[in-house]
Amino acid sequence: NLTPGLYSYSVSDQAGCTLTDSIEINSVEPLELIFTPTEPLCFGGETGSIETEISGGLAPYEITWTGPDGFSASVDTLMNLVAGEYSLTVVDSVSCELGETILLTQPEPLNLSLNSIDATCVNVADGSIDAVTTGGTSDYTYQWSGPDDFDSDLSEITALLPGEYFLNVTDVNGCELA
């Protein structure tokens, strides 16, 4: 429990020989953790990461991570993470300990609502479909396909013939819903 500073000491043996010396106890900066988290790009995706910078204390450090679904690791940079709570404990070489928790969030799942108006007659192109997308990360891109080589990149398609139409929606992060 000594504070940092210069300490002098002397040791004498039975013959009267004496050794005098000093020792300096240096101060140690407290442990500090700096995190650079990256959230998963898509709902349920494994694209999250956490970079950790450890300073202070006395190296080497013992690193222990825990997380969702029994996740554990002993490195300072974590990759391919799902959303959830990750806890880090760092212990330095003199048993000083620091713990932190990081929460990685994810976008809401992509969700699609289709509002359609059927064509009134066979061979009459008066049907329409309006796609309303929520979740993910906007902006969304649309790719429609349908009868007679129909294709469109609009959220609302009009002047449609009767038939089956297919839609793929992609958000700005590349998350897809078909």
C-alpha positions as CSV (number, residue, x, y, z in Angstrom):
1,N,0.0,0.0,0.0
2,L,2.9,2.4,-0.7
3,T,2.2,5.5,-2.7
4,P,4.5,6.4,-5.7
5,G,7.8,7.9,-4.7
6,L,11.4,7.3,-3.9
7,Y,12.1,5.0,-0.9
8,S,15.5,4.5,0.8
9,Y,16.4,1.5,2.8
10,S,19.4,-0.1,4.5
11,V,20.1,-3.6,5.5
12,S,22.7,-4.7,8.1
13,D,24.1,-8.1,8.9
14,Q,25.5,-9.5,12.1
15,A,29.0,-8.5,11.2
16,G,28.0,-4.9,10.9
17,C,28.1,-4.7,7.2
18,T,25.5,-2.3,5.8
19,L,23.9,-1.9,2.4
20,T,22.0,1.3,1.7
21,D,20.0,1.8,-1.5
22,S,16.8,3.3,-2.8
23,I,14.0,2.2,-5.0
24,E,11.4,4.2,-6.8
25,I,7.8,3.2,-7.0
26,N,6.4,4.7,-10.1
27,S,2.8,5.6,-10.5
28,V,0.7,3.6,-12.9
29,E,-2.1,5.1,-14.9
30,P,-5.5,3.5,-14.2
31,L,-6.8,1.0,-16.7
32,E,-8.8,2.6,-19.4
33,L,-10.9,1.1,-22.2
34,I,-11.8,2.8,-25.5
35,F,-14.3,1.1,-27.7
36,T,-15.1,1.5,-31.4
37,P,-18.3,-0.5,-32.0
38,T,-19.8,-1.3,-35.4
39,E,-23.5,-2.3,-35.4
40,P,-24.7,-5.3,-37.5
41,L,-26.0,-4.0,-40.9
42,C,-29.0,-6.3,-41.2
43,F,-31.5,-7.7,-38.7
44,G,-30.1,-11.0,-37.5
45,G,-26.9,-10.4,-39.4
46,E,-23.4,-11.2,-38.1
47,T,-21.6,-8.1,-39.3
48,G,-21.0,-6.3,-36.0
49,S,-17.6,-5.7,-34.5
50,I,-16.0,-4.1,-31.5
51,E,-12.4,-2.8,-31.5
52,T,-10.9,-2.2,-28.1
53,E,-8.0,-0.1,-27.1
54,I,-6.6,-0.8,-23.6
55,S,-4.3,1.6,-21.8
56,G,-3.0,2.2,-18.3
57,G,-2.3,-0.5,-15.8
58,L,0.6,-2.8,-16.3
59,A,0.7,-5.1,-19.4
60,P,0.3,-7.9,-20.2
61,Y,-3.5,-7.8,-20.0
62,E,-5.9,-10.8,-19.5
63,I,-8.9,-10.1,-21.7
64,T,-12.3,-11.9,-21.2
65,W,-15.4,-11.3,-23.3
66,T,-18.8,-12.8,-22.9
67,G,-21.9,-12.2,-25.0
68,P,-25.1,-13.5,-26.5
69,D,-25.7,-17.3,-26.9
70,G,-22.7,-18.3,-24.9
71,F,-20.2,-16.1,-26.8
72,S,-16.7,-15.9,-25.3
73,A,-13.4,-14.6,-26.5
74,S,-10.0,-13.4,-25.2
75,V,-8.9,-10.9,-27.9
76,D,-9.2,-7.2,-28.1
77,T,-11.0,-7.0,-31.5
78,L,-14.2,-8.9,-32.1
79,M,-15.6,-9.5,-35.6
80,N,-18.7,-11.2,-37.1
81,L,-20.9,-10.2,-34.1
82,V,-24.7,-10.4,-33.8
83,A,-26.7,-7.7,-31.9
84,G,-26.6,-8.0,-28.2
85,E,-24.8,-7.2,-25.0
86,Y,-21.1,-7.9,-24.8
87,S,-19.2,-7.7,-21.5
88,L,-15.4,-7.2,-21.3
89,T,-13.2,-7.8,-18.2
90,V,-9.6,-6.7,-18.4
91,V,-7.1,-7.7,-15.7
92,D,-3.5,-6.3,-15.8
93,S,-0.3,-8.1,-14.6
94,V,-0.8,-6.8,-11.0
95,S,-4.5,-7.9,-10.8
96,C,-6.0,-4.5,-11.3
97,E,-9.4,-5.1,-13.0
98,L,-11.8,-3.1,-15.1
99,G,-15.1,-4.2,-16.7
100,E,-17.3,-2.6,-19.3
101,T,-20.4,-3.6,-21.2
102,I,-21.2,-2.7,-24.8
103,L,-24.6,-3.0,-26.5
104,L,-24.7,-3.6,-30.2
105,T,-28.1,-2.9,-31.8
106,Q,-29.5,-3.9,-35.1
107,P,-32.0,-2.4,-37.6
108,E,-35.6,-3.6,-37.4
109,P,-36.4,-6.4,-39.8
110,L,-37.4,-5.4,-43.3
111,N,-41.2,-5.5,-43.6
112,L,-43.2,-5.1,-46.7
113,S,-46.9,-4.3,-47.2
114,L,-48.4,-4.5,-50.7
115,N,-51.5,-2.6,-51.7
116,S,-52.9,-3.8,-55.0
117,I,-55.7,-3.0,-57.4
118,D,-56.5,-5.9,-59.8
119,A,-56.8,-5.3,-63.5
120,T,-60.4,-5.0,-64.5
121,C,-60.2,-7.3,-67.6
122,V,-58.0,-9.8,-69.3
123,N,-55.5,-7.9,-71.6
124,V,-56.4,-4.5,-69.9
125,A,-53.4,-2.9,-68.3
126,D,-55.1,-1.0,-65.5
127,G,-53.9,-2.8,-62.3
128,S,-51.4,-1.4,-59.8
129,I,-49.3,-2.4,-56.8
130,D,-47.9,-0.1,-54.2
131,A,-45.1,-1.4,-52.0
132,V,-44.7,0.1,-48.6
133,T,-41.4,-0.9,-46.9
134,T,-40.4,-0.4,-43.2
135,G,-37.5,-1.6,-41.1
136,G,-34.0,-2.1,-42.3
137,T,-32.2,1.1,-43.1
138,S,-33.7,3.4,-45.8
139,D,-33.2,4.2,-48.7
140,Y,-34.8,1.2,-50.3
141,T,-34.3,-0.1,-53.9
142,Y,-37.0,-2.1,-55.7
143,Q,-36.8,-4.6,-58.4
144,W,-40.0,-5.9,-59.9
145,S,-40.5,-8.5,-62.5
146,G,-43.7,-9.8,-64.1
147,P,-45.5,-11.0,-67.2
148,D,-44.2,-10.1,-70.7
149,D,-40.7,-9.3,-69.4
150,F,-42.1,-6.6,-67.1
151,D,-39.5,-4.9,-64.9
152,S,-39.5,-1.8,-62.8
153,D,-37.4,-0.2,-60.0
154,L,-40.3,1.9,-58.6
155,S,-42.1,1.3,-55.3
156,E,-45.4,1.8,-57.0
157,I,-46.1,0.1,-60.3
158,T,-49.1,0.9,-62.5
159,A,-50.7,0.1,-65.8
160,L,-50.3,-3.6,-65.0
161,L,-51.7,-6.6,-66.9
162,P,-53.2,-9.5,-65.0
163,G,-50.5,-12.0,-63.8
164,E,-47.9,-12.7,-61.1
165,Y,-45.5,-10.0,-60.1
166,F,-42.4,-10.5,-58.1
167,L,-40.5,-8.0,-55.9
168,N,-37.1,-7.8,-54.3
169,V,-36.5,-5.0,-51.9
170,T,-33.0,-4.0,-50.7
171,D,-32.1,-1.4,-48.1
172,V,-29.1,0.8,-48.2
173,N,-27.0,-1.8,-46.2
174,G,-27.7,-4.5,-48.8
175,C,-30.3,-6.3,-46.6
176,E,-32.8,-8.1,-48.8
177,L,-36.5,-9.1,-48.7
178,A,-38.0,-11.0,-51.6
